Amino acid sequence: MKCASAKLQDIAAITRIHAACFGAKAWPAEDFEAALSAPTDSLTVIYDDDYVAGFCHIRQSDDSAEILTFGVAPVCQDMGFGAALLIAALETTLKTGVEDILLDVRQDNRPAISLYRRAGFKRVGKRKNYYKDMVAGRPVYTDAHVYKKIMDFTAQRETRRA
């Protein structure tokens, strides 16, 4: 496992992983390409050998940041890739001086919620009926939970020393 900033040649793999994780709601490659050149965005990938196993897209705004999307290839899930990727992306974000980082997650996405909680995120709110899915031709809505992590510079330094 190795994490790095995404490169243009990673976009096709990121787009495939996003489609595998989010189906019809997947973003087009152009959105990820734009993230590479946006001064407020960071796009981190994790490799399994030379294979892109996952990605994390974060956008910064002043002293706050938000995880816009995060995904790990289905074949690499439950193998530690998500945790390693999240730690690397948070460390990159910490270097920019942000004070906190937010994210939205489906209330029924237990694996993601568990990952974020282990990384120190706390639930701070809910977005009612935030996600819309079509089931048998009818809309079904699911709430999003909003999570926040205070970026603690002191704790980060102490963790690195240990």
C-alpha positions in Angstrom: 0.0 0.0 0.0 1.3 3.4 -1.0 -0.6 6.7 -1.0 0.1 9.7 -3.2 -1.5 12.6 -4.9 -3.5 11.5 -7.9 -2.1 12.0 -11.4 -3.9 12.3 -14.7 -3.2 8.7 -15.6 -5.1 7.6 -12.4 -8.4 9.3 -13.4 -9.7 6.3 -15.4 -9.2 4.0 -12.4 -10.7 6.5 -10.0 -13.7 6.9 -12.3 -14.2 3.1 -12.4 -13.9 2.8 -8.6 -16.4 5.6 -8.1 -18.8 3.9 -10.5 -18.4 0.6 -8.6 -19.1 2.3 -5.3 -21.8 4.8 -6.3 -23.5 3.3 -9.4 -25.8 5.6 -11.3 -24.7 8.5 -9.1 -21.0 8.2 -10.1 -19.1 11.3 -11.2 -17.7 11.6 -14.7 -14.0 11.6 -15.3 -14.0 15.3 -16.0 -15.0 16.1 -12.4 -11.9 14.2 -11.2 -9.7 15.8 -13.8 -10.9 19.2 -12.7 -10.0 18.3 -9.1 -6.3 17.8 -10.2 -6.0 21.4 -11.1 -8.3 23.1 -8.6 -6.2 25.0 -6.0 -8.7 24.1 -3.3 -8.9 20.4 -4.0 -6.8 17.4 -3.1 -7.2 14.1 -4.7 -5.3 11.3 -2.9 -5.0 7.7 -4.2 -3.9 4.5 -2.6 -2.0 1.9 -4.7 -1.8 -1.8 -4.4 1.4 -2.3 -6.3 0.7 -0.3 -9.5 -3.1 -0.7 -9.2 -5.2 2.2 -7.9 -7.2 0.7 -5.1 -9.0 3.8 -3.8 -9.3 7.6 -3.8 -10.2 10.5 -1.5 -11.3 13.9 -2.8 -11.2 16.8 -0.4 -12.0 20.4 -0.9 -10.7 23.2 1.3 -12.4 26.4 2.0 -10.5 28.8 4.3 -10.0 27.0 7.6 -12.4 24.1 6.9 -12.4 21.2 4.5 -14.9 18.6 3.3 -14.5 15.1 2.0 -16.5 15.3 -1.2 -16.2 11.6 -2.1 -14.2 8.6 -1.0 -14.1 5.1 -2.5 -12.2 1.9 -2.3 -12.4 -0.8 -5.1 -14.7 -3.5 -4.0 -12.0 -6.2 -4.3 -9.8 -4.1 -1.8 -12.5 -3.4 0.8 -12.1 -4.8 4.3 -8.3 -5.1 3.8 -7.1 -1.8 5.4 -7.0 0.3 2.3 -9.7 2.6 3.4 -8.1 3.3 6.8 -4.7 3.9 5.2 -6.1 6.1 2.5 -8.1 8.2 5.0 -5.1 8.7 7.3 -3.0 9.8 4.4 -5.6 12.2 3.1 -6.1 13.7 6.5 -2.4 14.2 7.0 -2.2 16.0 3.7 -5.1 18.2 4.7 -3.6 18.9 8.1 -0.6 20.4 6.4 -2.8 23.1 4.9 -3.8 24.4 8.3 -7.5 23.6 8.3 -9.2 23.5 11.6 -11.9 21.0 10.9 -13.1 18.6 8.2 -16.7 17.6 7.4 -18.3 14.9 5.4 -21.8 13.5 4.6 -22.4 9.7 4.7 -25.5 7.7 4.1 -27.1 6.7 7.4 -27.1 3.1 6.2 -23.4 2.9 5.2 -22.2 1.1 8.3 -18.7 0.3 7.0 -18.0 4.0 6.1 -19.4 5.2 9.4 -17.2 2.8 11.3 -14.2 4.0 9.3 -14.9 7.6 10.0 -15.5 7.1 13.7 -12.3 5.2 14.1 -10.5 8.2 12.5 -12.0 10.5 15.1 -15.0 11.9 13.3 -18.0 12.8 15.4 -21.6 13.0 14.2 -22.8 16.6 14.3 -26.0 16.6 12.3 -28.3 15.0 9.9 -29.6 15.9 6.4 -33.1 14.6 6.1 -33.9 12.8 2.8 -30.5 13.8 1.4 -30.0 10.8 -0.9 -32.6 9.8 -3.5 -32.7 6.4 -5.0 -35.2 5.0 -7.5 -36.7 1.6 -6.4 -39.2 0.0 -8.7 -39.8 3.4 -10.4 -40.4 5.2 -7.1 -38.2 7.6 -5.2 -36.8 6.3 -1.9 -35.0 8.8 0.3 -32.3 8.2 2.8 -30.9 10.6 5.4 -27.3 11.6 5.5 -25.3 11.9 8.7 -22.9 14.8 8.9 -19.6 14.1 10.6 -16.9 16.5 11.7 -13.3 16.0 12.8 -11.4 18.8 14.6 -7.9 18.8 13.2 -5.7 18.6 16.3 -2.2 19.6 15.5 -0.8 18.7 18.9 -2.4 15.2 18.9 -1.1 14.6 15.4 2.5 15.5 16.4 2.3 13.2 19.4 0.9 10.4 17.4 3.9 10.6 15.0 6.4 10.6 17.9 4.9 7.4 19.4 
